[in-house]
């Protein structure tokens, strides 16, 4: 992630948004550990084909 962030920053990217399901605690913990925070936004989706 650090390298991806470095490359994006070098290209002028001001912010990353990552979508993680609320049930995926391990991934949420990982991103929190490297400085990502909840932006308090709502992401809407619609399944067209069931999982």
N, C-alpha and C positions, 0 to 999 in steps of 0.2 A: 504494500500500500504506500509506503514512503516513496518508493521510486515512481509509482504511478502519480502520486500527488506532485512530486518534483517536476515530472515531465509536463503535467497539466499547468502547473504554476508558470513554468518557463514559456508556455504558449499563451499566457495571459488569462487562464481560467481563474475566475475569482472565487468559485465555490463549487463543491461537490454535493450532490443529493443522492442518497442511497436509500433504496426501499428494502425494508426487512419486515417480514411478517411478525406481528406482535408475539406469536407463539414461539418464535425462534430465539429463545433466551440466550443461548450460547453465542450466537452471532451478534445480538444486541450488546452483550457484555464485551465482546471483542472490539466492536467499534467504539464503545464508550471508553475502553482502555486506551485507545489511541486518539482520543480527543473529540470524537463526534458527539453531538448533542441532539436531543429531540427538538425539532423546529416547530412543533405544535401546529402542524398542517394536516389537512385531510387529503388522502389520495383515494380517488374513486376508481373502481374497476367493475367490469362486467364479464362474467364467464360466458363465452359463446359455446364452448364444449366443456363438459364436466371433466374434472380430473380423473 
